[in-house]
């Protein structure tokens, strides 16, 4: 939902493609959980203990991340090339060759979600500076309207989307909206 909201703020972005990419970008988490349960549990434990991104813990424990396993499954399923790029490179946008603006949009949306408690279920210590992130520079090349964007308003609008997500999760799982 955050990917869709973000893309709607960009005049030339495809909101439905962004929504689909946002839904599927962490496909590899399920692969790792199901195929490598002990190793993935150890990676998750490490990420929680050290308050680091899960992909860093996966790389340290497993030797690969959910990006690689997700890419393998996405290619097997013959998903669209740009969606495969998002799955494979949303934590390493500089490696994307085919769909950098979409990868950058999902990367920033994912980062914003994790910083607002919609990540992997633990606190992740991470400083966020949108304008200093390489993904912002990639989006700025594609979407010039970002140059004049009011970042306070932008993040406020994204926070509204995060609120909608909290409400949706609360409705589905019967938990409080302050998840």
C-alpha positions as CSV (number, residue, x, y, z in Angstrom):
1,X,0.0,0.0,0.0
2,X,2.9,2.4,0.7
3,X,4.4,1.6,-2.7
4,X,1.0,2.4,-4.3
5,X,0.7,5.7,-2.3
6,X,4.3,6.7,-3.1
7,X,3.8,6.0,-6.9
8,X,0.5,8.0,-6.9
9,X,2.6,11.0,-5.8
10,X,4.7,10.6,-8.9
11,X,3.0,11.7,-12.0
12,X,4.5,9.1,-14.4
13,X,4.7,6.1,-12.1
14,X,2.5,3.0,-12.6
15,X,0.6,2.7,-9.3
16,X,-0.6,-0.8,-10.0
17,X,2.8,-2.1,-11.0
18,X,4.3,-0.5,-7.8
19,X,1.5,-2.1,-5.7
20,X,2.3,-5.6,-7.2
21,X,6.1,-5.1,-6.8
22,X,5.5,-4.0,-3.2
23,X,3.4,-7.1,-2.5
24,X,6.0,-9.5,-4.0
25,X,9.3,-7.9,-3.1
26,X,9.9,-10.1,0.0
27,X,8.8,-13.3,-1.7
28,X,12.2,-14.9,-0.7
29,X,11.3,-14.6,3.0
30,X,8.8,-17.4,2.6
31,X,11.2,-19.4,0.5
32,X,13.9,-19.1,3.2
33,X,11.4,-19.8,6.0
34,X,10.1,-23.0,4.3
35,X,13.2,-24.4,2.7
36,X,15.9,-23.3,5.2
37,X,13.9,-23.1,8.5
38,X,16.8,-23.6,11.0
39,X,19.2,-21.2,9.1
40,X,16.5,-18.6,8.6
41,X,15.5,-18.8,12.3
42,X,19.2,-18.2,13.2
43,X,19.3,-15.3,10.8
44,X,16.2,-13.8,12.3
45,X,17.6,-14.2,15.8
46,X,20.8,-12.5,14.8
47,X,18.9,-9.6,13.2
48,X,16.8,-9.2,16.3
49,X,19.7,-9.3,18.7
50,X,21.8,-6.9,16.8
51,X,18.9,-4.7,15.5
52,X,20.3,-5.0,11.9
53,X,18.5,-5.4,8.6
54,X,17.4,-9.0,8.1
55,X,19.2,-9.2,4.7
56,X,22.6,-8.5,6.5
57,X,21.8,-11.3,9.0
58,X,20.8,-13.7,6.2
59,X,24.0,-13.0,4.3
60,X,26.1,-13.6,7.5
61,X,24.3,-16.8,8.5
62,X,23.1,-18.3,5.3
63,X,25.5,-16.9,2.7
64,X,22.6,-15.5,0.6
65,X,19.5,-13.4,1.2
66,X,15.8,-13.5,0.6
67,X,16.5,-11.4,-2.5
68,X,18.4,-14.3,-4.1
69,X,16.0,-17.0,-3.1
70,X,13.0,-14.8,-4.1
71,X,14.6,-14.1,-7.5
72,X,15.0,-17.8,-8.1
73,X,11.4,-18.5,-7.4
74,X,10.2,-15.4,-9.4
75,X,12.2,-16.6,-12.4
76,X,10.8,-20.1,-12.1
77,X,7.3,-18.6,-12.0
78,X,8.2,-16.5,-15.0
79,X,7.1,-13.2,-13.3
80,X,7.6,-10.0,-15.3
81,X,11.3,-8.9,-15.6
82,X,10.7,-5.6,-13.7
83,X,9.1,-7.5,-10.8
84,X,12.0,-10.0,-10.7
85,X,14.4,-7.0,-10.6
86,X,12.6,-5.6,-7.6
87,X,12.6,-8.9,-5.8
88,X,16.3,-9.4,-6.6
89,X,17.6,-5.9,-5.9
90,X,15.4,-4.0,-3.5
91,X,18.2,-4.0,-0.9
92,X,21.0,-3.4,-3.6
93,X,19.4,-1.0,-6.1
94,X,22.8,-0.3,-7.7
95,X,22.8,-3.9,-9.0
96,X,19.5,-3.4,-10.9
97,X,20.0,-3.2,-14.6
98,X,16.4,-3.2,-16.0
99,X,14.0,-1.4,-13.7
100,X,15.9,0.9,-11.4
101,X,13.1,3.5,-10.9
102,X,10.7,0.7,-9.7
103,X,13.4,-0.9,-7.6
104,X,14.2,2.4,-6.1
105,X,10.5,3.1,-5.3
106,X,10.1,-0.3,-3.6
107,X,13.4,0.1,-1.8
108,X,12.4,3.5,-0.3
109,X,8.9,2.2,0.5
110,X,10.3,-0.8,2.2
111,X,12.7,1.3,4.2
112,X,10.0,3.7,5.3
113,X,7.8,0.8,6.4
114,X,10.6,-0.8,8.4
115,X,11.3,2.5,10.1
116,X,7.6,2.7,11.1
117,X,7.4,-0.7,12.6
118,X,6.0,-2.5,9.6
119,X,9.1,-4.6,9.0
120,X,10.1,-8.1,10.2
121,X,8.7,-7.8,13.7
122,X,11.6,-6.3,15.6
123,X,13.3,-2.9,16.1
124,X,15.8,-2.2,13.4
125,X,18.3,0.5,14.3
126,X,18.8,2.5,11.1
127,X,19.1,6.2,10.3
128,X,16.9,7.3,7.4
129,X,17.8,10.3,5.2
130,X,15.6,10.0,2.1
131,X,17.5,12.6,0.1
132,X,20.9,11.0,0.8
133,X,19.7,7.5,-0.2
134,X,20.9,6.4,-3.7
135,X,17.3,5.4,-4.5
136,X,16.1,9.0,-4.1
137,X,18.7,10.1,-6.7
138,X,17.4,7.4,-9.1
139,X,13.8,8.4,-8.7
140,X,14.7,12.1,-9.0
141,X,16.2,11.4,-12.5
142,X,13.0,9.7,-13.6
143,X,10.5,11.9,-11.7
144,X,11.7,15.6,-11.7
145,X,8.7,16.6,-9.6
146,X,10.5,15.2,-6.6
147,X,12.9,18.1,-6.7
148,X,10.3,20.5,-5.4
149,X,8.5,18.0,-3.2
150,X,7.7,19.1,0.4
151,X,9.3,16.2,2.3
152,X,7.4,16.9,5.5
153,X,4.1,16.6,3.7
154,X,5.3,13.6,1.7
155,X,6.3,11.6,4.8
156,X,3.1,12.7,6.5
157,X,1.0,11.4,3.6
158,X,3.0,8.1,3.7
159,X,2.4,7.9,7.4
160,X,-1.4,8.1,6.6
161,X,-0.9,5.0,4.4
162,X,1.0,3.3,7.2
163,X,-2.0,4.0,9.4
164,X,-4.3,2.4,6.9
165,X,-2.0,-0.7,6.9
166,X,-2.1,-0.9,10.7
167,X,-5.9,-0.7,10.6
168,X,-6.0,-3.4,7.9
169,X,-3.8,-5.7,9.8
170,X,-5.9,-5.1,13.0
171,X,-9.0,-6.0,11.1
172,X,-7.6,-9.1,9.5
173,X,-5.9,-10.4,12.7
174,X,-8.1,-9.0,15.3
175,X,-5.3,-7.0,17.0
176,X,-5.2,-3.4,18.2
177,X,-4.6,-0.8,15.5
178,X,-1.4,0.2,17.3
179,X,0.3,-3.0,16.2
